[in-house]
Amino acid sequence: MESAIRKLWSSDDKIRLRGRNELLQMRSAAVGPLVGLLTGLIRDPNPKFPPELEGQGQNAIEIYIKQATAALESGQDLFEYLSEKITSEFEDSTTRP
């Protein structure tokens, strides 16, 4: 699992896609580690992306911070919210060609 998550940090599209596909194959087993990854990004939003992708990474972090803030303000548990969000992304990606 760690190997698949590390591949997500690659600046090489093929390696990132391979990591994503490995995580998709793990299905629900990947949710907890991915929530941990996102939680870490929210707690420490300093760029952790390859230099050429820092802008995209910062945008993604900002989106998740806004969504997480909205979830917390509505009284929803953050772990539950992020788990649902990631599960939804998995389901969406497995139905796309």
C-alpha positions in Angstrom: 0.0 0.0 0.0 2.8 2.4 0.9 4.4 1.8 -2.5 1.1 2.7 -4.3 0.7 5.9 -2.3 4.3 6.9 -2.9 3.7 6.6 -6.6 1.0 9.3 -6.3 3.8 11.8 -5.5 5.6 11.0 -8.8 5.9 13.8 -11.4 5.6 11.0 -14.0 2.0 10.6 -15.2 2.4 6.9 -15.9 3.8 6.1 -12.4 1.0 8.2 -10.8 -1.6 6.4 -12.8 -0.1 3.0 -11.8 -0.3 4.0 -8.2 -3.9 5.2 -8.6 -4.8 1.9 -10.2 -3.1 -0.1 -7.5 -5.1 1.8 -4.9 -8.3 1.3 -6.8 -7.7 -2.4 -6.8 -7.3 -2.3 -3.0 -10.8 -0.6 -2.8 -11.9 0.0 0.8 -8.6 -1.0 2.2 -7.1 2.1 0.6 -9.6 4.5 2.2 -7.9 4.8 5.6 -4.4 5.5 4.3 -5.7 8.0 1.8 -7.7 9.8 4.5 -4.5 9.9 6.5 -2.7 11.4 3.6 -5.3 14.1 3.0 -5.5 14.8 6.8 -1.7 15.3 6.8 -2.0 17.7 3.8 -4.7 19.7 5.5 -2.7 19.9 8.8 0.5 20.9 6.9 -0.5 22.5 3.6 3.1 23.3 2.6 3.7 22.0 -0.9 4.7 18.4 -1.1 4.3 18.0 -4.8 6.9 17.8 -7.6 8.0 21.4 -8.4 6.2 21.4 -11.8 2.9 20.4 -10.1 3.0 22.6 -7.0 0.2 24.9 -8.4 -2.1 22.0 -9.0 -1.3 20.5 -5.6 -2.0 23.8 -3.8 -5.4 24.1 -5.7 -6.3 20.6 -4.6 -5.4 21.3 -1.0 -7.4 24.5 -1.0 -10.5 22.6 -2.4 -10.3 19.9 0.3 -9.7 22.5 3.1 -12.8 24.3 2.0 -14.8 21.1 1.8 -13.5 19.8 5.1 -14.2 23.2 6.8 -17.8 23.1 5.5 -18.2 19.5 6.8 -16.9 20.5 10.2 -19.1 23.6 10.4 -22.1 21.4 9.5 -21.2 19.1 12.4 -20.1 16.2 10.3 -17.1 14.1 11.5 -14.1 14.9 9.3 -12.8 11.3 9.0 -16.3 10.2 8.0 -16.6 13.0 5.5 -13.3 12.3 3.9 -13.9 8.6 3.8 -17.2 9.2 2.0 -15.5 11.6 -0.4 -12.7 9.2 -1.3 -15.1 6.2 -1.6 -17.3 8.3 -3.9 -14.2 9.2 -6.0 -13.3 5.5 -6.2 -16.8 4.6 -7.3 -16.8 7.3 -9.9 -13.4 6.4 -11.3 -14.4 2.7 -11.7 -17.5 3.6 -13.7 -15.6 5.8 -16.1 -14.0 4.2 -19.2 
